[in-house]
Each structure stands twice: as C-alpha cells, then as structure tokens.
Amino acid sequence: MTADDFRRTALSLPEATESAHMRHPDFRVRGKIFATLDYPGQGWGMVKLTPEQQQTFVRTEPVVFVPAWRNTAPKALAEEWKESE
C-alpha cells in the first residue's frame, strides 16, 4: 500500500479529515486520531486498534503488522519479547 492509498482509504471513511500531529500527517474523526502516516518512520502507517484487534492482525499477517510497542521499547527488550512469542 502506498502513502496515497493509505491516505485515500483513511479519507474515504465517514467524517474523516486529515491534519498533522508532531510533524506527521494524521487522520481524525470528530477530532480524534485514528491513523497516522509516516510514523514511526517514512513509509509506515499506523492505525489505532484495540489490543485484541492488534493481536489478531499481528498473528495473521506478521510481515505486514507489528505492534507499536515494539517500535518504542528498548531494542534488547523487543528482541527478547519477540523470541518468547
């Protein structure tokens, strides 16, 4: 999925608008962020999910979906957690 595809999909949702937060494009519904583009890095798209939804997506498509926690945790801790999965 390209950034343009991500943007088009996000903006196709009812009342979705594009804004910016911390120098990254984000997508909101009635002022609440539901997706962010190019965070945590260029070429990434993040979508707000419940923990249960995140588990399902990560389990079924691990190459495409990674939990955001892994991007924030210290590298050694993230690797340790990955090995225990």
C-alpha positions in Angstrom: 0.0 0.0 0.0 1.4 3.4 -0.9 1.1 6.5 1.2 -1.5 7.8 -1.3 -3.5 4.6 -1.0 -3.4 4.9 2.8 -4.5 8.5 2.6 -7.3 7.7 0.2 -8.6 4.8 2.3 -8.5 6.8 5.5 -10.2 9.8 4.0 -12.9 7.6 2.5 -14.3 6.9 5.9 -17.3 8.9 7.2 -16.3 12.4 8.5 -12.6 11.6 8.2 -10.2 14.6 7.9 -6.5 14.9 7.5 -4.5 17.0 10.0 -1.0 16.8 11.4 0.5 15.9 14.8 4.1 16.1 15.7 5.0 16.8 12.0 3.3 13.7 10.7 0.0 13.5 8.8 -2.8 12.1 10.8 -6.4 11.2 10.2 -9.2 12.1 12.5 -12.9 11.6 13.1 -14.6 14.3 15.0 -11.2 15.5 16.3 -9.9 12.1 17.5 -6.9 10.5 15.7 -7.5 7.0 14.3 -4.5 6.7 11.9 -1.1 8.3 11.4 1.1 8.2 8.3 5.0 8.1 8.2 5.3 7.3 11.9 7.4 5.9 13.4 9.3 6.3 10.2 8.9 7.1 6.5 6.8 4.5 4.8 4.9 3.4 7.9 1.2 3.8 8.5 -0.3 3.3 12.0 -3.9 2.6 12.7 -5.5 2.7 16.2 -6.6 -0.8 17.2 -7.7 -2.4 20.4 -5.2 -4.8 22.0 -7.4 -7.7 20.8 -7.5 -6.4 17.2 -3.8 -5.8 17.3 -3.1 -9.4 18.4 -5.3 -10.7 15.6 -3.6 -8.6 12.9 -0.1 -9.4 14.1 -0.8 -13.1 14.4 -2.4 -13.4 10.9 -0.1 -11.0 9.0 3.2 -10.7 10.9 5.1 -9.4 7.9 2.7 -6.5 7.5 1.6 -5.7 11.1 3.9 -5.1 14.1 2.7 -3.9 17.5 3.7 -0.3 18.1 5.1 -1.2 21.5 8.0 -2.9 19.6 8.9 0.4 18.0 9.2 2.1 21.4 10.7 -0.5 23.7 14.4 -0.8 24.0 15.8 -2.9 21.2 17.0 -5.7 23.5 13.7 -5.9 25.3 11.8 -6.0 22.0 14.0 -8.8 20.7 13.6 -10.8 23.9 9.8 -10.5 23.7 9.9 -11.5 20.0 11.8 -14.7 20.9 9.3 -15.7 23.5 6.3 -15.4 21.2 
